[in-house]
Amino acid sequence: MIQNAVIGLGAGLAAALLFGSVLSGSLAAVLLFYLAPLPILVAALGWSHVAGLIAAASATAIVAIFSGVFLAAAAVVSFGAWWLGYLTLLARPACKRGAADLEWYPVGRLVLWAAAIGTLLVAAALPNFGTDQDTLQAGLRRSYERLVHDQTTVDLLVYAVPPAAAACSTFSNVLNLWLAACIVKASGRLKRSWPDLTAFTLPPATPGLLAAAIGASFLPDLFGILSSACAASLMMAFAMLGFAVLHSVTPGMNGRAVVLASAYAAAVVLGWPLLLIAIAGLVDIFFNIRLRVAQRRRPPSLRT
């Protein structure tokens, strides 16, 4: 328990420093802010969820003490990281081929939880700008007018930033979880067996959740804004599934590396290709593209 406390406090301090880096306002500081969950996840995966919980609580407390206010966004990020770490190491007994084994918490559900945390982060941050749609958009507009002088761009940012922030948070949650797992695995402390990331799938109800979120995004006031953030988070989850499909169906293809590199580059630089990749992930849930491709690759059975 003492070791968990020491590791947790150290990880919490590191996370708090990463949170505080955003005060400098530079682009590098924003990137460091998105890495704030990493120390908490390393503590949770490498030692125990208790160490992760201590890290999340201490990071939130340090940020609150030095900022003078309780920052709900910091709490969501910190405790969200602990929750992802806890679920990652969650397992139940399973019987496979007559031998006792462990069935680990599915990767697809972890991605869905990452999307939920991304939505909660936006919900926690928006009240800092206003408690209704008019005051919220006015607060966002004032913030962006300090940085951007083109009014058309400011108007676009007011509507685009909440869903974009939710999507970025979803991606950063999954990325931090993967980085933490790689670090802990390299140290030999990872208890969970490494999953096949190209084979993960989202729960069957996820397309229904996405449809409901898209429909609710047309409603007025804060509920519509939060629904658009939820829809963006779920679209990012489907984009990750789409990349898994792309990795799964391209082995043996000539120029596979070029295809994958082009897809990632287009998604990062242009942005809109993520929508096409997300649609591929959505199609895979209904038509199981990966299974169909795998069946075509199987050699014909020998008949006697």
C-alpha positions as CSV (number, residue, x, y, z in Angstrom):
1,M,0.0,0.0,0.0
2,I,2.9,2.4,0.8
3,Q,4.4,1.7,-2.7
4,N,1.0,2.4,-4.3
5,A,0.8,5.7,-2.4
6,V,4.3,6.8,-3.4
7,I,3.8,5.8,-7.0
8,G,0.4,7.4,-7.1
9,L,1.6,10.7,-5.6
10,G,4.5,10.9,-8.0
11,A,2.3,10.2,-11.0
12,G,-0.2,12.7,-9.8
13,L,2.5,15.4,-9.5
14,A,3.7,14.6,-13.0
15,A,0.1,14.8,-14.3
16,A,-0.5,18.2,-12.5
17,L,2.7,19.6,-14.1
18,L,1.4,18.6,-17.5
19,F,-1.9,20.2,-16.8
20,G,-0.2,23.4,-15.7
21,S,1.9,23.6,-18.9
22,V,-1.2,24.8,-20.8
23,L,-0.8,28.2,-19.0
24,S,2.1,29.1,-21.2
25,G,-0.3,29.1,-24.2
26,S,2.1,27.6,-26.7
27,L,1.3,24.8,-29.1
28,A,3.7,22.4,-27.3
29,A,2.0,23.2,-24.0
30,V,-1.3,22.1,-25.5
31,L,0.2,18.8,-26.6
32,L,1.6,18.3,-23.1
33,F,-1.8,19.0,-21.7
34,Y,-3.2,16.1,-23.7
35,L,-0.5,13.9,-22.3
36,A,-1.6,14.6,-18.7
37,P,-3.4,11.2,-18.4
38,L,-0.3,9.3,-19.3
39,P,1.4,9.2,-15.8
40,I,-1.9,8.2,-14.2
41,L,-2.4,5.4,-16.7
42,V,1.1,4.1,-16.2
43,A,0.6,4.0,-12.4
44,A,-2.8,2.2,-12.8
45,L,-1.5,-0.4,-15.4
46,G,2.0,-0.9,-13.9
47,W,1.1,-1.1,-10.2
48,S,-2.7,-1.2,-9.4
49,H,-5.9,0.8,-9.9
50,V,-5.3,2.0,-6.3
51,A,-2.1,3.8,-7.4
52,G,-4.0,5.2,-10.4
53,L,-6.8,6.4,-8.1
54,I,-4.3,8.1,-5.8
55,A,-2.6,9.7,-8.8
56,A,-5.9,11.0,-10.2
57,A,-7.0,12.4,-6.8
58,S,-3.6,14.1,-6.1
59,A,-3.4,15.6,-9.6
60,T,-6.9,17.1,-9.2
61,A,-6.0,18.4,-5.8
62,I,-2.7,20.0,-6.9
63,V,-4.4,21.7,-9.8
64,A,-7.2,23.0,-7.6
65,I,-4.7,24.2,-4.9
66,F,-2.5,26.1,-7.3
67,S,-5.2,27.4,-9.6
68,G,-7.4,28.6,-6.7
69,V,-10.5,26.9,-8.2
70,F,-11.8,23.4,-8.7
71,L,-11.3,22.6,-12.4
72,A,-13.9,20.1,-13.4
73,A,-12.0,19.4,-16.7
74,A,-8.9,18.3,-14.8
75,A,-11.0,16.0,-12.6
76,V,-12.6,14.4,-15.7
77,V,-9.3,13.8,-17.4
78,S,-7.6,12.5,-14.2
79,F,-10.4,10.2,-13.0
80,G,-11.2,9.2,-16.6
81,A,-7.6,8.0,-17.0
82,W,-7.9,6.0,-13.7
83,W,-11.2,4.5,-14.9
84,L,-9.7,3.4,-18.2
85,G,-6.7,1.9,-16.4
86,Y,-9.0,0.0,-14.0
87,L,-11.1,-1.4,-16.9
88,T,-8.1,-2.4,-18.9
89,L,-7.0,-4.8,-16.2
90,L,-10.5,-6.1,-15.5
91,A,-10.8,-9.8,-16.3
92,R,-13.0,-12.8,-15.6
93,P,-12.4,-16.5,-15.8
94,A,-13.0,-18.1,-19.1
95,C,-12.7,-21.6,-20.4
96,K,-11.0,-22.0,-23.8
97,R,-10.1,-25.4,-25.2
98,G,-10.6,-27.1,-21.9
99,A,-8.0,-24.9,-20.1
100,A,-8.7,-22.1,-17.6
101,D,-8.0,-18.7,-19.1
102,L,-8.9,-15.0,-18.5
103,E,-11.3,-13.0,-20.6
104,W,-10.1,-9.4,-20.5
105,Y,-12.3,-6.3,-20.8
106,P,-12.9,-5.8,-24.5
107,V,-10.9,-3.2,-26.4
108,G,-14.0,-1.9,-28.2
109,R,-15.6,-1.1,-24.9
110,L,-12.5,0.7,-23.8
111,V,-12.7,2.8,-26.9
112,L,-16.3,3.6,-26.2
113,W,-15.5,4.6,-22.7
114,A,-12.8,6.9,-24.1
115,A,-15.4,8.5,-26.2
116,A,-17.7,9.0,-23.2
117,I,-14.8,10.6,-21.3
118,G,-14.2,12.9,-24.3
119,T,-17.8,14.0,-24.1
120,L,-17.7,14.5,-20.4
121,L,-14.6,16.7,-20.8
122,V,-16.5,19.1,-23.1
123,A,-19.5,19.1,-20.7
124,A,-17.1,20.0,-17.8
125,A,-15.3,22.8,-19.8
126,L,-18.3,24.5,-21.4
127,P,-19.8,26.1,-18.2
128,N,-16.6,28.1,-18.0
129,F,-17.8,30.1,-21.0
130,G,-21.5,30.2,-20.2
131,T,-24.5,28.3,-18.9
132,D,-26.8,28.7,-22.0
133,Q,-26.2,28.7,-25.7
134,D,-26.1,32.5,-26.1
135,T,-23.7,33.2,-23.3
136,L,-21.6,30.2,-24.2
137,Q,-21.2,31.2,-27.8
138,A,-20.5,34.8,-26.7
139,G,-17.8,33.6,-24.3
140,L,-16.2,31.4,-27.0
141,R,-16.4,34.2,-29.5
142,R,-14.6,36.6,-27.1
143,S,-11.9,34.0,-26.5
144,Y,-11.2,33.4,-30.2
145,E,-11.3,37.0,-31.2
146,R,-8.2,37.5,-29.1
147,L,-6.4,35.0,-31.3
148,V,-8.1,35.3,-34.7
149,H,-9.0,38.6,-36.4
150,D,-11.1,37.1,-39.2
151,Q,-14.7,37.1,-38.2
152,T,-15.7,34.3,-40.5
153,T,-13.1,32.1,-38.9
154,V,-14.2,33.1,-35.4
155,D,-17.8,32.1,-36.3
156,L,-16.7,28.8,-37.6
157,L,-14.6,28.1,-34.5
158,V,-17.5,28.9,-32.2
159,Y,-19.5,26.0,-33.7
160,A,-16.7,23.6,-34.6
161,V,-14.5,23.7,-31.4
162,P,-16.8,21.8,-29.0
163,P,-17.2,18.7,-31.2
164,A,-13.6,18.9,-32.3
165,A,-12.4,19.1,-28.7
166,A,-14.5,16.0,-27.9
167,A,-13.1,14.1,-30.9
168,C,-9.5,15.1,-30.0
169,S,-10.0,14.1,-26.3
170,T,-11.4,10.7,-27.4
171,F,-8.3,10.2,-29.6
172,S,-5.9,11.3,-26.9
173,N,-7.5,9.0,-24.3
174,V,-7.0,6.0,-26.5
175,L,-3.5,7.2,-27.5
176,N,-2.4,7.7,-23.9
177,L,-3.8,4.3,-23.0
178,W,-1.8,2.7,-25.8
179,L,1.4,4.6,-24.8
180,A,1.0,3.6,-21.2
181,A,0.4,0.0,-22.1
182,C,3.6,0.0,-24.3
183,I,5.6,1.6,-21.5
184,V,4.4,-0.8,-18.8
185,K,4.8,-3.8,-21.2
186,A,8.4,-2.8,-21.9
187,S,9.0,-2.8,-18.1
188,G,7.6,-6.3,-17.8
189,R,4.8,-5.2,-15.4
190,L,1.8,-5.4,-17.7
191,K,-0.5,-8.2,-16.5
192,R,-2.9,-8.2,-19.4
193,S,-2.0,-10.1,-22.6
194,W,-1.5,-7.8,-25.6
195,P,-4.7,-7.8,-27.7
196,D,-5.0,-8.0,-31.5
197,L,-5.9,-4.3,-32.1
198,T,-6.9,-5.0,-35.7
199,A,-9.7,-7.4,-34.5
200,F,-11.4,-5.1,-32.0
201,T,-15.1,-4.1,-32.6
202,L,-17.5,-1.7,-30.9
203,P,-20.6,-2.9,-29.0
204,P,-23.6,-3.5,-31.3
205,A,-25.6,-0.7,-29.8
206,T,-23.0,1.9,-30.7
207,P,-24.5,2.8,-34.2
208,G,-27.8,3.5,-32.4
209,L,-26.0,5.7,-29.9
210,L,-24.4,7.6,-32.8
211,A,-27.8,8.1,-34.6
212,A,-29.4,9.4,-31.4
213,A,-26.5,11.8,-30.8
214,I,-26.6,13.1,-34.3
215,G,-30.4,13.6,-34.1
216,A,-30.1,15.3,-30.7
217,S,-27.4,17.6,-32.0
218,F,-30.1,19.6,-33.9
219,L,-31.9,20.4,-30.6
220,P,-31.4,24.0,-29.3
221,D,-29.3,25.2,-26.3
222,L,-26.6,23.3,-24.4
223,F,-28.2,19.9,-25.0
224,G,-27.7,20.2,-28.7
225,I,-24.1,21.3,-28.3
226,L,-23.3,18.5,-25.9
227,S,-25.0,16.0,-28.3
228,S,-22.8,17.2,-31.2
229,A,-19.8,16.6,-28.9
230,C,-21.1,13.1,-28.2
231,A,-21.6,12.5,-31.9
232,A,-18.1,13.7,-32.7
233,S,-16.6,11.4,-30.0
234,L,-18.5,8.4,-31.4
235,M,-17.4,9.3,-34.9
236,M,-13.8,9.2,-33.7
237,A,-14.4,5.8,-32.2
238,F,-15.8,4.6,-35.5
239,A,-12.7,6.1,-37.3
240,M,-10.5,4.0,-35.0
241,L,-12.5,1.0,-36.0
242,G,-12.2,2.0,-39.6
243,F,-8.4,2.1,-39.3
244,A,-8.5,-1.4,-37.7
245,V,-10.5,-2.6,-40.7
246,L,-7.9,-1.0,-43.0
247,H,-5.1,-2.7,-41.2
248,S,-7.0,-6.0,-41.3
249,V,-7.9,-6.1,-45.0
250,T,-4.6,-4.9,-46.5
251,P,-2.0,-7.6,-45.5
252,G,-0.5,-9.1,-48.7
253,M,-1.5,-6.0,-50.7
254,N,1.1,-4.5,-53.0
255,G,2.1,-1.1,-51.6
256,R,0.3,-1.7,-48.3
257,A,2.7,0.6,-46.4
258,V,1.9,3.4,-48.9
259,V,-1.8,2.9,-48.6
260,L,-1.7,3.0,-44.7
261,A,0.7,6.0,-44.7
262,S,-1.5,7.9,-47.1
263,A,-4.6,7.2,-45.1
264,Y,-3.1,8.4,-41.9
265,A,-1.5,11.4,-43.5
266,A,-4.8,12.4,-45.2
267,A,-6.7,12.0,-41.9
268,V,-4.2,14.2,-40.0
269,V,-3.6,16.9,-42.7
270,L,-7.1,17.2,-44.3
271,G,-9.3,15.9,-41.5
272,W,-12.4,15.1,-43.7
273,P,-11.0,11.6,-44.7
274,L,-11.7,10.6,-41.1
275,L,-15.4,10.7,-42.0
276,L,-14.9,8.1,-44.8
277,I,-12.8,5.9,-42.5
278,A,-15.5,6.2,-39.8
279,I,-18.1,5.1,-42.4
280,A,-15.9,2.1,-43.1
281,G,-15.9,1.2,-39.4
282,L,-19.7,1.7,-39.3
283,V,-20.1,-0.6,-42.4
284,D,-17.9,-3.2,-40.7
285,I,-20.3,-3.5,-37.8
286,F,-23.2,-4.4,-40.0
287,F,-21.5,-6.4,-42.7
288,N,-18.3,-7.7,-41.0
289,I,-15.9,-6.7,-43.7
290,R,-12.9,-8.2,-42.0
291,L,-14.5,-11.7,-41.7
292,R,-15.5,-11.7,-45.3
293,V,-12.0,-10.7,-46.5
294,A,-10.5,-13.3,-44.2
295,Q,-12.8,-16.0,-45.6
296,R,-11.8,-15.2,-49.1
297,R,-8.1,-15.5,-48.2
298,R,-8.5,-19.0,-46.8
299,P,-7.1,-21.7,-49.0
300,P,-9.8,-24.1,-50.5
301,S,-10.4,-27.1,-48.4
302,L,-9.1,-30.4,-49.7
303,R,-11.9,-32.9,-50.5
304,T,-11.3,-36.6,-50.5
